[in-house]
Amino acid sequence: RVHLNVDDIAKLGVVFPTRPGEEPVVALPLVLPMGWKNSPPIFSALTETIADLANWRIKQGYPSPPHHLDDEAASIVPDHPLTG
């Protein structure tokens, strides 16, 4: 995550449509949103560095730590897509 400078948070604020008489709803992001068209260089550098580190760990054979939902995910047996 790339945290935003406090002074810049309002620049990325989004006002959501509401019905007449409802309170306005405003979203103020605390981190840089994904897919931002004009991402600053830090965003690209950060994501590239993370990808480089992840790829290095894979090549070195480092085991991945178990995810806390691995057992739950493995217990789900989906229906066969062709036979139901």
C-alpha positions, 0 to 999 in steps of 0.5 A, a space after each residue: 500500500 502506498 499511503 497518501 500525504 494527509 494534505 492530498 487525501 481530499 484531492 482523491 475524494 469521491 462524492 456518491 450520489 444520494 436520494 433527495 433528503 439523504 446525507 451526502 456520502 463522501 469517500 476519502 482514500 487513505 492509500 493510493 487506489 489501484 488503477 489510478 491513471 496517472 500513478 506517481 513513480 513511487 507506485 510503479 517502483 513499489 509494485 515492481 519491487 514487490 514483484 521482484 522480491 516475490 519472484 526471487 523467493 520463488 526461484 530460491 525455493 522459499 516455502 510460502 507460509 500457509 494462508 489462514 484460509 487454506 483449510 477452509 478453501 480446501 474443504 469446499 468441493 465445487 460441483 463439476 461444471 459439466 455434470 453438476 
